[in-house]
Amino acid sequence: MIFGSLFLHVLSKKSKFAPQYGNLEVKTLFALRLMKIKEVVEALEKFAPLPLQESYDNAGLQIGITGSECSGALLCLDVTEAVINEAIQKGLNLIIAHHPLLFRGLKRIADETYVERCVRLAIRHDISIYAAHTNLDNTVDGVSHEMARKLNMTDLSFLAPLSDGSGGSGVIGRLAKPYTPHELLQHLKSVFGVDCIQYSPSVQTTIERVAICGGSGDFLIERAVECGADLFLTGEIGYHHFFGRENDIWLAALGHYQSERYTIDLMQRILTREFPQLPVLMTSVNTNPIRYI
Ligand SMILES: [Zn+2]
């Protein structure tokens, strides 16, 4: 905070002698103040409160001291050694991921698994790591809503709302126009930048009402049918869930990573709105471990 304090001191002195610039200087002063990691985390949690996370999850702070100043944030879906090295190179001391690096717990921190190596690398370089996972899925305007927004859908509501109205799972809404199924599948490929989609057909010849869940959403297929969706779109669907839906609903799976790619846009929007001066960059690393040929 040395620089921050110095600016504060200089500007407060200056404003005594040039009061006509008082307002401008207060703004400048605000812009120059370095954020603490804690404040960045609080802004994320204001949007996606941690209590909204699923019981099996481990969203929240993974590594770091939140009282430290934040030099900038690097956004990603998954934390890998390549992402941590990118943060180090770019001088950003906070990584914000969608998927928690620490999920099942560690019994030792050696260098056998990529998780252990990431922990060691991050601590060695004083990089903090935070994950906004199912709390970001389940919050209002979260991950699935962001997917629906990319498809210009309207009349959005939670597919499975929580009883207290604080959030829910998935989203259901209406496309901007009715599509034939194959037109829509082509459209989905272009919007989400994928080369192929897994799908199973159904009897509907026109699709307008669509249910969506980012990531692994097959637990919501039944609910999408109950809500009258023509198609259910998610990241991945277990093989056996594709069976027996030919009279109910079209099913489409984009790939887990591909379905959540716009989550980074969402996180960037939240942070740049709250902290316009904070460097917030999207990772240039493709962390999807799955390849297609
Ligand atoms: Zn996911």
Residues whose N, C-alpha, C, O or C-beta is under 5 A from the ligand:
A	BS01	ZN	G215
